[in-house]
Amino acid sequence: MKKILLLVLLFPAMLFSRNLVPAKDSIPDSLRTWHYGGLASLNLAQASYTDWAAGGVNSVSAQALFSGYLGYKKATTTWDNTLDLAYGILQQGKTDGVRKMDDKIDFTSKLGH
């Protein structure tokens, strides 16, 4: 049963943890004005202690990450944008509730001429 649960939890993570960079098409780079791409991932972790003399607390955690960029370049004008997002939750033991362990929103925009 644990192997099936592990497979069910890991399979979506493998599907969504991939590069989001677009494929090259027939337009040459010198004519492209917009460039974009990114990376997304979902991380899951579990710690289980059963009959362990040294002690320890069972825990389950999940974290989602996204990092993307969007850029514009034409003649002497450039505009670069990046977005980094992260969110994570953690539950330790049976009596403790779910706690936030990570959150991040980082947006950067740069215009150049």
Gaussian input, Z-matrix of N, CA and C with variables (Angstrom, degrees):
# hf/3-21g

backbone

0 1
 N
 C     1     B1
 C     2     B2     1     A1
 N     3     B3     2     A2     1     D1
 C     4     B4     3     A3     2     D2
 C     5     B5     4     A4     3     D3
 N     6     B6     5     A5     4     D4
 C     7     B7     6     A6     5     D5
 C     8     B8     7     A7     6     D6
 N     9     B9     8     A8     7     D7
 C    10    B10     9     A9     8     D8
 C    11    B11    10    A10     9     D9
 N    12    B12    11    A11    10    D10
 C    13    B13    12    A12    11    D11
 C    14    B14    13    A13    12    D12
 N    15    B15    14    A14    13    D13
 C    16    B16    15    A15    14    D14
 C    17    B17    16    A16    15    D15
 N    18    B18    17    A17    16    D16
 C    19    B19    18    A18    17    D17
 C    20    B20    19    A19    18    D18
 N    21    B21    20    A20    19    D19
 C    22    B22    21    A21    20    D20
 C    23    B23    22    A22    21    D21
 N    24    B24    23    A23    22    D22
 C    25    B25    24    A24    23    D23
 C    26    B26    25    A25    24    D24
 N    27    B27    26    A26    25    D25
 C    28    B28    27    A27    26    D26
 C    29    B29    28    A28    27    D27
 N    30    B30    29    A29    28    D28
 C    31    B31    30    A30    29    D29
 C    32    B32    31    A31    30    D30
 N    33    B33    32    A32    31    D31
 C    34    B34    33    A33    32    D32
 C    35    B35    34    A34    33    D33
 N    36    B36    35    A35    34    D34
 C    37    B37    36    A36    35    D35
 C    38    B38    37    A37    36    D36
 N    39    B39    38    A38    37    D37
 C    40    B40    39    A39    38    D38
 C    41    B41    40    A40    39    D39
 N    42    B42    41    A41    40    D40
 C    43    B43    42    A42    41    D41
 C    44    B44    43    A43    42    D42
 N    45    B45    44    A44    43    D43
 C    46    B46    45    A45    44    D44
 C    47    B47    46    A46    45    D45
 N    48    B48    47    A47    46    D46
 C    49    B49    48    A48    47    D47
 C    50    B50    49    A49    48    D48
 N    51    B51    50    A50    49    D49
 C    52    B52    51    A51    50    D50
 C    53    B53    52    A52    51    D51
 N    54    B54    53    A53    52    D52
 C    55    B55    54    A54    53    D53
 C    56    B56    55    A55    54    D54
 N    57    B57    56    A56    55    D55
 C    58    B58    57    A57    56    D56
 C    59    B59    58    A58    57    D57
 N    60    B60    59    A59    58    D58
 C    61    B61    60    A60    59    D59
 C    62    B62    61    A61    60    D60
 N    63    B63    62    A62    61    D61
 C    64    B64    63    A63    62    D62
 C    65    B65    64    A64    63    D63
 N    66    B66    65    A65    64    D64
 C    67    B67    66    A66    65    D65
 C    68    B68    67    A67    66    D66
 N    69    B69    68    A68    67    D67
 C    70    B70    69    A69    68    D68
 C    71    B71    70    A70    69    D69
 N    72    B72    71    A71    70    D70
 C    73    B73    72    A72    71    D71
 C    74    B74    73    A73    72    D72
 N    75    B75    74    A74    73    D73
 C    76    B76    75    A75    74    D74
 C    77    B77    76    A76    75    D75
 N    78    B78    77    A77    76    D76
 C    79    B79    78    A78    77    D77
 C    80    B80    79    A79    78    D78
 N    81    B81    80    A80    79    D79
 C    82    B82    81    A81    80    D80
 C    83    B83    82    A82    81    D81
 N    84    B84    83    A83    82    D82
 C    85    B85    84    A84    83    D83
 C    86    B86    85    A85    84    D84
 N    87    B87    86    A86    85    D85
 C    88    B88    87    A87    86    D86
 C    89    B89    88    A88    87    D87
 N    90    B90    89    A89    88    D88
 C    91    B91    90    A90    89    D89
 C    92    B92    91    A91    90    D90
 N    93    B93    92    A92    91    D91
 C    94    B94    93    A93    92    D92
 C    95    B95    94    A94    93    D93
 N    96    B96    95    A95    94    D94
 C    97    B97    96    A96    95    D95
 C    98    B98    97    A97    96    D96
 N    99    B99    98    A98    97    D97
 C   100   B100    99    A99    98    D98
 C   101   B101   100   A100    99    D99
 N   102   B102   101   A101   100   D100
 C   103   B103   102   A102   101   D101
 C   104   B104   103   A103   102   D102
 N   105   B105   104   A104   103   D103
 C   106   B106   105   A105   104   D104
 C   107   B107   106   A106   105   D105
 N   108   B108   107   A107   106   D106
 C   109   B109   108   A108   107   D107
 C   110   B110   109   A109   108   D108
 N   111   B111   110   A110   109   D109
 C   112   B112   111   A111   110   D110
 C   113   B113   112   A112   111   D111
 N   114   B114   113   A113   112   D112
 C   115   B115   114   A114   113   D113
 C   116   B116   115   A115   114   D114
 N   117   B117   116   A116   115   D115
 C   118   B118   117   A117   116   D116
 C   119   B119   118   A118   117   D117
 N   120   B120   119   A119   118   D118
 C   121   B121   120   A120   119   D119
 C   122   B122   121   A121   120   D120
 N   123   B123   122   A122   121   D121
 C   124   B124   123   A123   122   D122
 C   125   B125   124   A124   123   D123
 N   126   B126   125   A125   124   D124
 C   127   B127   126   A126   125   D125
 C   128   B128   127   A127   126   D126
 N   129   B129   128   A128   127   D127
 C   130   B130   129   A129   128   D128
 C   131   B131   130   A130   129   D129
 N   132   B132   131   A131   130   D130
 C   133   B133   132   A132   131   D131
 C   134   B134   133   A133   132   D132
 N   135   B135   134   A134   133   D133
 C   136   B136   135   A135   134   D134
 C   137   B137   136   A136   135   D135
 N   138   B138   137   A137   136   D136
 C   139   B139   138   A138   137   D137
 C   140   B140   139   A139   138   D138
 N   141   B141   140   A140   139   D139
 C   142   B142   141   A141   140   D140
 C   143   B143   142   A142   141   D141
 N   144   B144   143   A143   142   D142
 C   145   B145   144   A144   143   D143
 C   146   B146   145   A145   144   D144
 N   147   B147   146   A146   145   D145
 C   148   B148   147   A147   146   D146
 C   149   B149   148   A148   147   D147
 N   150   B150   149   A149   148   D148
 C   151   B151   150   A150   149   D149
 C   152   B152   151   A151   150   D150
 N   153   B153   152   A152   151   D151
 C   154   B154   153   A153   152   D152
 C   155   B155   154   A154   153   D153
 N   156   B156   155   A155   154   D154
 C   157   B157   156   A156   155   D155
 C   158   B158   157   A157   156   D156
 N   159   B159   158   A158   157   D157
 C   160   B160   159   A159   158   D158
 C   161   B161   160   A160   159   D159
 N   162   B162   161   A161   160   D160
 C   163   B163   162   A162   161   D161
 C   164   B164   163   A163   162   D162
 N   165   B165   164   A164   163   D163
 C   166   B166   165   A165   164   D164
 C   167   B167   166   A166   165   D165
 N   168   B168   167   A167   166   D166
 C   169   B169   168   A168   167   D167
 C   170   B170   169   A169   168   D168
 N   171   B171   170   A170   169   D169
 C   172   B172   171   A171   170   D170
 C   173   B173   172   A172   171   D171
 N   174   B174   173   A173   172   D172
 C   175   B175   174   A174   173   D173
 C   176   B176   175   A175   174   D174
 N   177   B177   176   A176   175   D175
 C   178   B178   177   A177   176   D176
 C   179   B179   178   A178   177   D177
 N   180   B180   179   A179   178   D178
 C   181   B181   180   A180   179   D179
 C   182   B182   181   A181   180   D180
 N   183   B183   182   A182   181   D181
 C   184   B184   183   A183   182   D182
 C   185   B185   184   A184   183   D183
 N   186   B186   185   A185   184   D184
 C   187   B187   186   A186   185   D185
 C   188   B188   187   A187   186   D186
 N   189   B189   188   A188   187   D187
 C   190   B190   189   A189   188   D188
 C   191   B191   190   A190   189   D189
 N   192   B192   191   A191   190   D190
 C   193   B193   192   A192   191   D191
 C   194   B194   193   A193   192   D192
 N   195   B195   194   A194   193   D193
 C   196   B196   195   A195   194   D194
 C   197   B197   196   A196   195   D195
 N   198   B198   197   A197   196   D196
 C   199   B199   198   A198   197   D197
 C   200   B200   199   A199   198   D198
 N   201   B201   200   A200   199   D199
 C   202   B202   201   A201   200   D200
 C   203   B203   202   A202   201   D201
 N   204   B204   203   A203   202   D202
 C   205   B205   204   A204   203   D203
 C   206   B206   205   A205   204   D204
 N   207   B207   206   A206   205   D205
 C   208   B208   207   A207   206   D206
 C   209   B209   208   A208   207   D207
 N   210   B210   209   A209   208   D208
 C   211   B211   210   A210   209   D209
 C   212   B212   211   A211   210   D210
 N   213   B213   212   A212   211   D211
 C   214   B214   213   A213   212   D212
 C   215   B215   214   A214   213   D213
 N   216   B216   215   A215   214   D214
 C   217   B217   216   A216   215   D215
 C   218   B218   217   A217   216   D216
 N   219   B219   218   A218   217   D217
 C   220   B220   219   A219   218   D218
 C   221   B221   220   A220   219   D219
 N   222   B222   221   A221   220   D220
 C   223   B223   222   A222   221   D221
 C   224   B224   223   A223   222   D222
 N   225   B225   224   A224   223   D223
 C   226   B226   225   A225   224   D224
 C   227   B227   226   A226   225   D225
 N   228   B228   227   A227   226   D226
 C   229   B229   228   A228   227   D227
 C   230   B230   229   A229   228   D228
 N   231   B231   230   A230   229   D229
 C   232   B232   231   A231   230   D230
 C   233   B233   232   A232   231   D231
 N   234   B234   233   A233   232   D232
 C   235   B235   234   A234   233   D233
 C   236   B236   235   A235   234   D234
 N   237   B237   236   A236   235   D235
 C   238   B238   237   A237   236   D236
 C   239   B239   238   A238   237   D237
 N   240   B240   239   A239   238   D238
 C   241   B241   240   A240   239   D239
 C   242   B242   241   A241   240   D240
 N   243   B243   242   A242   241   D241
 C   244   B244   243   A243   242   D242
 C   245   B245   244   A244   243   D243
 N   246   B246   245   A245   244   D244
 C   247   B247   246   A246   245   D245
 C   248   B248   247   A247   246   D246
 N   249   B249   248   A248   247   D247
 C   250   B250   249   A249   248   D248
 C   251   B251   250   A250   249   D249
 N   252   B252   251   A251   250   D250
 C   253   B253   252   A252   251   D251
 C   254   B254   253   A253   252   D252
 N   255   B255   254   A254   253   D253
 C   256   B256   255   A255   254   D254
 C   257   B257   256   A256   255   D255
 N   258   B258   257   A257   256   D256
 C   259   B259   258   A258   257   D257
 C   260   B260   259   A259   258   D258
 N   261   B261   260   A260   259   D259
 C   262   B262   261   A261   260   D260
 C   263   B263   262   A262   261   D261
 N   264   B264   263   A263   262   D262
 C   265   B265   264   A264   263   D263
 C   266   B266   265   A265   264   D264
 N   267   B267   266   A266   265   D265
 C   268   B268   267   A267   266   D266
 C   269   B269   268   A268   267   D267
 N   270   B270   269   A269   268   D268
 C   271   B271   270   A270   269   D269
 C   272   B272   271   A271   270   D270
 N   273   B273   272   A272   271   D271
 C   274   B274   273   A273   272   D272
 C   275   B275   274   A274   273   D273
 N   276   B276   275   A275   274   D274
 C   277   B277   276   A276   275   D275
 C   278   B278   277   A277   276   D276
 N   279   B279   278   A278   277   D277
 C   280   B280   279   A279   278   D278
 C   281   B281   280   A280   279   D279
 N   282   B282   281   A281   280   D280
 C   283   B283   282   A282   281   D281
 C   284   B284   283   A283   282   D282
 N   285   B285   284   A284   283   D283
 C   286   B286   285   A285   284   D284
 C   287   B287   286   A286   285   D285
 N   288   B288   287   A287   286   D286
 C   289   B289   288   A288   287   D287
 C   290   B290   289   A289   288   D288
 N   291   B291   290   A290   289   D289
 C   292   B292   291   A291   290   D290
 C   293   B293   292   A292   291   D291
 N   294   B294   293   A293   292   D292
 C   295   B295   294   A294   293   D293
 C   296   B296   295   A295   294   D294
 N   297   B297   296   A296   295   D295
 C   298   B298   297   A297   296   D296
 C   299   B299   298   A298   297   D297
 N   300   B300   299   A299   298   D298
 C   301   B301   300   A300   299   D299
 C   302   B302   301   A301   300   D300
 N   303   B303   302   A302   301   D301
 C   304   B304   303   A303   302   D302
 C   305   B305   304   A304   303   D303
 N   306   B306   305   A305   304   D304
 C   307   B307   306   A306   305   D305
 C   308   B308   307   A307   306   D306
 N   309   B309   308   A308   307   D307
 C   310   B310   309   A309   308   D308
 C   311   B311   310   A310   309   D309
 N   312   B312   311   A311   310   D310
 C   313   B313   312   A312   311   D311
 C   314   B314   313   A313   312   D312
 N   315   B315   314   A314   313   D313
 C   316   B316   315   A315   314   D314
 C   317   B317   316   A316   315   D315
 N   318   B318   317   A317   316   D316
 C   319   B319   318   A318   317   D317
 C   320   B320   319   A319   318   D318
 N   321   B321   320   A320   319   D319
 C   322   B322   321   A321   320   D320
 C   323   B323   322   A322   321   D321
 N   324   B324   323   A323   322   D322
 C   325   B325   324   A324   323   D323
 C   326   B326   325   A325   324   D324
 N   327   B327   326   A326   325   D325
 C   328   B328   327   A327   326   D326
 C   329   B329   328   A328   327   D327
 N   330   B330   329   A329   328   D328
 C   331   B331   330   A330   329   D329
 C   332   B332   331   A331   330   D330
 N   333   B333   332   A332   331   D331
 C   334   B334   333   A333   332   D332
 C   335   B335   334   A334   333   D333
 N   336   B336   335   A335   334   D334
 C   337   B337   336   A336   335   D335
 C   338   B338   337   A337   336   D336

   B1=1.4463
   B2=1.5265
   B3=1.3424
   B4=1.4600
   B5=1.5240
   B6=1.3360
   B7=1.4649
   B8=1.5189
   B9=1.3167
   B10=1.4650
   B11=1.5241
   B12=1.3360
   B13=1.4530
   B14=1.5244
   B15=1.3148
   B16=1.4563
   B17=1.5199
   B18=1.3225
   B19=1.4592
   B20=1.5163
   B21=1.3202
   B22=1.4694
   B23=1.5243
   B24=1.3191
   B25=1.4587
   B26=1.5229
   B27=1.3089
   B28=1.4616
   B29=1.5160
   B30=1.3186
   B31=1.4601
   B32=1.5303
   B33=1.3566
   B34=1.4672
   B35=1.5196
   B36=1.3203
   B37=1.4603
   B38=1.5207
   B39=1.3160
   B40=1.4626
   B41=1.5235
   B42=1.3147
   B43=1.4581
   B44=1.5171
   B45=1.3443
   B46=1.4468
   B47=1.5189
   B48=1.3098
   B49=1.4522
   B50=1.5251
   B51=1.3064
   B52=1.4637
   B53=1.5187
   B54=1.3064
   B55=1.4533
   B56=1.5084
   B57=1.3174
   B58=1.4513
   B59=1.5229
   B60=1.3270
   B61=1.4534
   B62=1.5340
   B63=1.3274
   B64=1.4607
   B65=1.5246
   B66=1.2962
   B67=1.4610
   B68=1.5228
   B69=1.3085
   B70=1.4668
   B71=1.5308
   B72=1.3150
   B73=1.4583
   B74=1.5166
   B75=1.3033
   B76=1.4607
   B77=1.5238
   B78=1.3337
   B79=1.4626
   B80=1.5242
   B81=1.3301
   B82=1.4715
   B83=1.5269
   B84=1.3297
   B85=1.4625
   B86=1.5246
   B87=1.3191
   B88=1.4600
   B89=1.5297
   B90=1.3370
   B91=1.4619
   B92=1.5196
   B93=1.3001
   B94=1.4652
   B95=1.5218
   B96=1.3255
   B97=1.4608
   B98=1.5311
   B99=1.3225
   B100=1.4575
   B101=1.5201
   B102=1.3112
   B103=1.4593
   B104=1.5274
   B105=1.3242
   B106=1.4655
   B107=1.5189
   B108=1.3201
   B109=1.4588
   B110=1.5150
   B111=1.3167
   B112=1.4522
   B113=1.5106
   B114=1.3186
   B115=1.4513
   B116=1.5230
   B117=1.3302
   B118=1.4637
   B119=1.5210
   B120=1.3391
   B121=1.4631
   B122=1.5193
   B123=1.3248
   B124=1.4578
   B125=1.5186
   B126=1.3354
   B127=1.4640
   B128=1.5244
   B129=1.3240
   B130=1.4559
   B131=1.5272
   B132=1.3510
   B133=1.4636
   B134=1.5231
   B135=1.3379
   B136=1.4567
   B137=1.5205
   B138=1.3361
   B139=1.4610
   B140=1.5208
   B141=1.3272
   B142=1.4617
   B143=1.5206
   B144=1.3403
   B145=1.4486
   B146=1.5266
   B147=1.3340
   B148=1.4555
   B149=1.5238
   B150=1.3177
   B151=1.4608
   B152=1.5251
   B153=1.3059
   B154=1.4662
   B155=1.5184
   B156=1.3182
   B157=1.4624
   B158=1.5318
   B159=1.3054
   B160=1.4690
   B161=1.5234
   B162=1.3114
   B163=1.4609
   B164=1.5134
   B165=1.3007
   B166=1.4612
   B167=1.5144
   B168=1.2983
   B169=1.4545
   B170=1.5166
   B171=1.3253
   B172=1.4600
   B173=1.5268
   B174=1.3231
   B175=1.4625
   B176=1.5194
   B177=1.3240
   B178=1.4696
   B179=1.5165
   B180=1.3378
   B181=1.4611
   B182=1.5200
   B183=1.3259
   B184=1.4607
   B185=1.5155
   B186=1.3395
   B187=1.4550
   B188=1.5250
   B189=1.3247
   B190=1.4634
   B191=1.5304
   B192=1.3298
   B193=1.4595
   B194=1.5200
   B195=1.3301
   B196=1.4655
   B197=1.5183
   B198=1.3102
   B199=1.4531
   B200=1.5263
   B201=1.3234
   B202=1.4586
   B203=1.5220
   B204=1.3178
   B205=1.4574
   B206=1.5228
   B207=1.3186
   B208=1.4599
   B209=1.5139
   B210=1.3137
   B211=1.4522
   B212=1.5133
   B213=1.3187
   B214=1.4645
   B215=1.5183
   B216=1.3285
   B217=1.4524
   B218=1.5163
   B219=1.3261
   B220=1.4651
   B221=1.5180
   B222=1.3028
   B223=1.4683
   B224=1.5308
   B225=1.3288
   B226=1.4656
   B227=1.5290
   B228=1.3307
   B229=1.4657
   B230=1.5225
   B231=1.3230
   B232=1.4721
   B233=1.5251
   B234=1.3191
   B235=1.4638
   B236=1.5170
   B237=1.3263
   B238=1.4618
   B239=1.5259
   B240=1.3407
   B241=1.4586
   B242=1.5217
   B243=1.3295
   B244=1.4616
   B245=1.5278
   B246=1.3271
   B247=1.4538
   B248=1.5241
   B249=1.3347
   B250=1.4638
   B251=1.5223
   B252=1.3259
   B253=1.4590
   B254=1.5198
   B255=1.3337
   B256=1.4649
   B257=1.5244
   B258=1.3315
   B259=1.4588
   B260=1.5159
   B261=1.3316
   B262=1.4550
   B263=1.5160
   B264=1.3351
   B265=1.4627
   B266=1.5276
   B267=1.3408
   B268=1.4594
   B269=1.5160
   B270=1.3376
   B271=1.4626
   B272=1.5220
   B273=1.3472
   B274=1.4618
   B275=1.5151
   B276=1.3162
   B277=1.4557
   B278=1.5229
   B279=1.3428
   B280=1.4583
   B281=1.5203
   B282=1.3217
   B283=1.4604
   B284=1.5179
   B285=1.3102
   B286=1.4661
   B287=1.5228
   B288=1.3148
   B289=1.4570
   B290=1.5225
   B291=1.3003
   B292=1.4696
   B293=1.5264
   B294=1.3393
   B295=1.4553
   B296=1.5200
   B297=1.3168
   B298=1.4608
   B299=1.5155
   B300=1.3349
   B301=1.4576
   B302=1.5255
   B303=1.3266
   B304=1.4595
   B305=1.5156
   B306=1.3223
   B307=1.4568
   B308=1.5212
   B309=1.3113
   B310=1.4572
   B311=1.5237
   B312=1.3079
   B313=1.4657
   B314=1.5158
   B315=1.3164
   B316=1.4491
   B317=1.5292
   B318=1.3255
   B319=1.4715
   B320=1.5153
   B321=1.3163
   B322=1.4568
   B323=1.5143
   B324=1.3186
   B325=1.4579
   B326=1.5261
   B327=1.3358
   B328=1.4685
   B329=1.5319
   B330=1.3191
   B331=1.4569
   B332=1.5151
   B333=1.3139
   B334=1.4576
   B335=1.5167
   B336=1.3158
   B337=1.4736
   B338=1.5187
   A1=111.11
   A2=116.90
   A3=120.12
   A4=111.62
   A5=116.60
   A6=119.53
   A7=111.12
   A8=117.19
   A9=120.80
   A10=109.81
   A11=117.43
   A12=121.36
   A13=110.64
   A14=117.19
   A15=121.44
   A16=110.98
   A17=117.56
   A18=121.50
   A19=111.00
   A20=117.67
   A21=121.42
   A22=110.56
   A23=117.99
   A24=120.83
   A25=113.04
   A26=118.24
   A27=121.10
   A28=113.90
   A29=118.19
   A30=119.95
   A31=112.90
   A32=119.89
   A33=118.09
   A34=112.91
   A35=117.61
   A36=120.22
   A37=111.04
   A38=117.34
   A39=120.34
   A40=110.70
   A41=117.63
   A42=120.58
   A43=112.30
   A44=116.99
   A45=120.37
   A46=113.35
   A47=119.27
   A48=122.39
   A49=108.57
   A50=115.38
   A51=120.75
   A52=108.89
   A53=116.36
   A54=121.14
   A55=110.30
   A56=116.44
   A57=121.39
   A58=111.60
   A59=117.00
   A60=121.45
   A61=108.49
   A62=117.80
   A63=120.05
   A64=112.12
   A65=115.39
   A66=121.39
   A67=110.14
   A68=116.76
   A69=121.27
   A70=109.03
   A71=115.16
   A72=117.97
   A73=109.32
   A74=117.77
   A75=121.42
   A76=113.52
   A77=119.16
   A78=121.01
   A79=109.29
   A80=118.65
   A81=120.02
   A82=111.30
   A83=115.86
   A84=121.31
   A85=112.57
   A86=118.09
   A87=120.03
   A88=112.18
   A89=118.24
   A90=121.64
   A91=113.17
   A92=118.09
   A93=121.16
   A94=110.25
   A95=116.02
   A96=119.29
   A97=111.31
   A98=118.82
   A99=122.58
   A100=110.80
   A101=117.15
   A102=123.91
   A103=107.53
   A104=117.04
   A105=120.09
   A106=110.53
   A107=114.81
   A108=120.62
   A109=109.80
   A110=115.75
   A111=118.86
   A112=112.54
   A113=113.71
   A114=122.20
   A115=108.09
   A116=117.21
   A117=121.77
   A118=108.81
   A119=116.15
   A120=119.23
   A121=110.18
   A122=114.53
   A123=122.97
   A124=106.74
   A125=116.59
   A126=121.98
   A127=109.44
   A128=116.62
   A129=122.71
   A130=108.70
   A131=116.66
   A132=120.56
   A133=109.68
   A134=115.37
   A135=121.41
   A136=108.49
   A137=115.68
   A138=121.82
   A139=107.26
   A140=116.35
   A141=121.14
   A142=109.11
   A143=116.14
   A144=121.91
   A145=108.61
   A146=117.66
   A147=122.91
   A148=108.61
   A149=117.22
   A150=122.91
   A151=111.86
   A152=115.61
   A153=120.85
   A154=107.25
   A155=117.65
   A156=122.77
   A157=112.79
   A158=118.55
   A159=121.04
   A160=112.67
   A161=118.50
   A162=121.42
   A163=111.27
   A164=116.26
   A165=121.57
   A166=109.48
   A167=116.52
   A168=122.53
   A169=108.51
   A170=117.14
   A171=121.32
   A172=109.05
   A173=116.47
   A174=119.38
   A175=110.53
   A176=114.40
   A177=123.25
   A178=106.63
   A179=117.08
   A180=119.91
   A181=110.34
   A182=114.91
   A183=122.44
   A184=108.25
   A185=115.94
   A186=120.64
   A187=108.79
   A188=116.34
   A189=122.59
   A190=108.24
   A191=115.35
   A192=121.48
   A193=109.82
   A194=116.95
   A195=122.25
   A196=107.88
   A197=115.59
   A198=122.03
   A199=107.26
   A200=116.40
   A201=119.65
   A202=111.60
   A203=114.67
   A204=119.86
   A205=109.62
   A206=114.92
   A207=123.08
   A208=106.55
   A209=116.67
   A210=120.34
   A211=112.27
   A212=115.77
   A213=123.17
   A214=107.32
   A215=116.01
   A216=120.29
   A217=108.83
   A218=115.74
   A219=121.24
   A220=107.89
   A221=115.81
   A222=123.62
   A223=109.52
   A224=117.97
   A225=120.84
   A226=112.94
   A227=118.10
   A228=121.40
   A229=110.17
   A230=115.42
   A231=121.08
   A232=108.93
   A233=115.23
   A234=121.69
   A235=107.22
   A236=116.84
   A237=122.77
   A238=109.65
   A239=116.27
   A240=123.03
   A241=109.05
   A242=116.93
   A243=121.70
   A244=108.90
   A245=115.66
   A246=121.98
   A247=108.27
   A248=115.94
   A249=122.45
   A250=108.20
   A251=116.53
   A252=122.85
   A253=109.23
   A254=116.97
   A255=121.82
   A256=108.37
   A257=115.88
   A258=121.03
   A259=107.76
   A260=115.76
   A261=120.22
   A262=111.57
   A263=115.51
   A264=121.46
   A265=109.26
   A266=115.11
   A267=121.46
   A268=109.38
   A269=116.12
   A270=121.38
   A271=107.89
   A272=115.33
   A273=121.06
   A274=108.42
   A275=116.42
   A276=121.14
   A277=111.87
   A278=114.47
   A279=119.13
   A280=112.20
   A281=117.20
   A282=119.79
   A283=112.97
   A284=118.21
   A285=121.13
   A286=109.81
   A287=115.82
   A288=120.29
   A289=110.79
   A290=115.08
   A291=121.43
   A292=107.99
   A293=115.64
   A294=121.50
   A295=110.35
   A296=115.20
   A297=120.38
   A298=108.21
   A299=117.59
   A300=119.61
   A301=111.98
   A302=117.49
   A303=119.83
   A304=108.86
   A305=116.68
   A306=121.36
   A307=108.26
   A308=115.51
   A309=119.67
   A310=108.66
   A311=115.81
   A312=122.34
   A313=105.26
   A314=116.27
   A315=121.58
   A316=108.39
   A317=116.96
   A318=122.00
   A319=108.06
   A320=116.10
   A321=121.91
   A322=108.72
   A323=116.63
   A324=122.17
   A325=108.67
   A326=116.03
   A327=120.35
   A328=108.36
   A329=116.27
   A330=122.37
   A331=108.38
   A332=115.78
   A333=119.91
   A334=112.38
   A335=115.25
   A336=120.62
   A337=108.44
   D1=-39.46
   D2=179.73
   D3=-65.41
   D4=-35.73
   D5=179.38
   D6=-67.06
   D7=-38.30
   D8=178.89
   D9=-67.31
   D10=-43.07
   D11=178.36
   D12=-62.53
   D13=-42.11
   D14=177.97
   D15=-62.15
   D16=-43.20
   D17=178.82
   D18=-64.18
   D19=-42.02
   D20=-179.80
   D21=-64.76
   D22=-36.26
   D23=179.67
   D24=-77.53
   D25=-34.30
   D26=-177.08
   D27=-82.53
   D28=-28.96
   D29=-176.44
   D30=-61.56
   D31=-47.80
   D32=176.62
   D33=-63.24
   D34=-33.52
   D35=178.21
   D36=-64.08
   D37=-38.29
   D38=178.36
   D39=-68.75
   D40=-34.55
   D41=179.63
   D42=-68.52
   D43=-41.00
   D44=-174.75
   D45=-91.68
   D46=-8.26
   D47=178.55
   D48=-94.84
   D49=78.25
   D50=-178.09
   D51=-145.95
   D52=164.77
   D53=177.90
   D54=-73.69
   D55=137.46
   D56=178.83
   D57=-103.66
   D58=21.89
   D59=-179.29
   D60=-74.12
   D61=130.25
   D62=-176.86
   D63=-68.69
   D64=154.12
   D65=177.51
   D66=-73.53
   D67=150.74
   D68=177.26
   D69=-69.13
   D70=136.77
   D71=175.52
   D72=-115.47
   D73=-167.10
   D74=-171.34
   D75=-80.41
   D76=-5.55
   D77=179.68
   D78=-80.65
   D79=125.43
   D80=179.38
   D81=-66.32
   D82=153.91
   D83=-177.99
   D84=-60.55
   D85=-29.95
   D86=-178.21
   D87=-69.14
   D88=-21.12
   D89=179.34
   D90=-98.81
   D91=-11.53
   D92=178.70
   D93=-74.75
   D94=138.70
   D95=176.20
   D96=-109.08
   D97=-33.88
   D98=-179.84
   D99=-106.87
   D100=133.37
   D101=175.39
   D102=-126.51
   D103=135.42
   D104=-177.50
   D105=-148.41
   D106=162.92
   D107=178.36
   D108=172.42
   D109=-178.81
   D110=179.89
   D111=176.28
   D112=-176.10
   D113=-178.72
   D114=-145.12
   D115=136.00
   D116=177.34
   D117=-131.45
   D118=145.58
   D119=178.02
   D120=-150.94
   D121=155.43
   D122=175.58
   D123=-130.71
   D124=121.77
   D125=-177.01
   D126=-115.12
   D127=131.61
   D128=178.30
   D129=-123.31
   D130=141.81
   D131=179.22
   D132=-143.35
   D133=149.32
   D134=178.50
   D135=-144.72
   D136=139.20
   D137=173.10
   D138=-126.11
   D139=126.73
   D140=-177.90
   D141=-128.93
   D142=126.60
   D143=179.38
   D144=-118.51
   D145=119.74
   D146=179.62
   D147=-127.66
   D148=124.37
   D149=179.96
   D150=52.42
   D151=48.54
   D152=-179.02
   D153=-108.90
   D154=119.89
   D155=-171.60
   D156=-67.92
   D157=-29.92
   D158=-175.35
   D159=-78.27
   D160=-7.89
   D161=-179.77
   D162=92.07
   D163=-177.77
   D164=-178.88
   D165=142.43
   D166=161.31
   D167=-178.19
   D168=-123.89
   D169=130.65
   D170=175.50
   D171=-65.79
   D172=144.89
   D173=179.90
   D174=-149.58
   D175=153.24
   D176=175.79
   D177=-135.50
   D178=136.01
   D179=179.32
   D180=-142.34
   D181=155.65
   D182=177.09
   D183=-142.36
   D184=142.33
   D185=179.75
   D186=-142.77
   D187=134.04
   D188=176.88
   D189=-115.86
   D190=137.07
   D191=-178.98
   D192=-130.60
   D193=144.41
   D194=173.23
   D195=-143.25
   D196=135.79
   D197=175.62
   D198=-138.06
   D199=122.31
   D200=-178.09
   D201=-138.40
   D202=159.88
   D203=177.67
   D204=-139.43
   D205=153.25
   D206=177.06
   D207=-143.46
   D208=125.85
   D209=-176.95
   D210=-133.20
   D211=147.58
   D212=178.03
   D213=-127.12
   D214=133.07
   D215=177.73
   D216=-144.98
   D217=119.94
   D218=176.90
   D219=-149.25
   D220=125.76
   D221=-178.16
   D222=53.52
   D223=-113.64
   D224=-177.67
   D225=-103.85
   D226=7.36
   D227=-177.94
   D228=-106.06
   D229=131.83
   D230=174.79
   D231=-130.78
   D232=145.44
   D233=177.18
   D234=-141.81
   D235=114.88
   D236=-177.24
   D237=-115.57
   D238=130.75
   D239=179.15
   D240=-128.84
   D241=136.09
   D242=174.15
   D243=-131.60
   D244=145.06
   D245=178.66
   D246=-134.42
   D247=124.27
   D248=176.64
   D249=-120.27
   D250=124.14
   D251=179.32
   D252=-125.68
   D253=142.63
   D254=176.25
   D255=-150.27
   D256=142.48
   D257=175.11
   D258=-151.07
   D259=133.85
   D260=-179.07
   D261=-143.09
   D262=146.42
   D263=177.84
   D264=-128.99
   D265=156.25
   D266=-176.40
   D267=-144.65
   D268=137.75
   D269=171.60
   D270=-126.92
   D271=123.88
   D272=178.37
   D273=-115.20
   D274=128.62
   D275=179.64
   D276=70.54
   D277=178.50
   D278=-179.37
   D279=-91.05
   D280=-25.82
   D281=-175.51
   D282=-88.39
   D283=-27.16
   D284=179.57
   D285=-75.72
   D286=145.54
   D287=177.30
   D288=-82.09
   D289=-176.90
   D290=177.82
   D291=-79.85
   D292=131.46
   D293=179.50
   D294=-119.16
   D295=149.74
   D296=175.12
   D297=-79.60
   D298=130.26
   D299=179.66
   D300=-112.49
   D301=-14.43
   D302=-179.20
   D303=-157.79
   D304=135.72
   D305=166.97
   D306=-151.40
   D307=139.16
   D308=-175.12
   D309=-153.74
   D310=130.91
   D311=169.50
   D312=-132.37
   D313=114.09
   D314=-177.82
   D315=-131.94
   D316=110.75
   D317=-179.82
   D318=-119.20
   D319=129.54
   D320=179.79
   D321=-128.75
   D322=132.35
   D323=178.20
   D324=-131.55
   D325=133.94
   D326=-177.07
   D327=-135.81
   D328=124.09
   D329=179.14
   D330=-112.13
   D331=130.42
   D332=-179.01
   D333=-132.21
   D334=148.78
   D335=177.32
   D336=-140.83

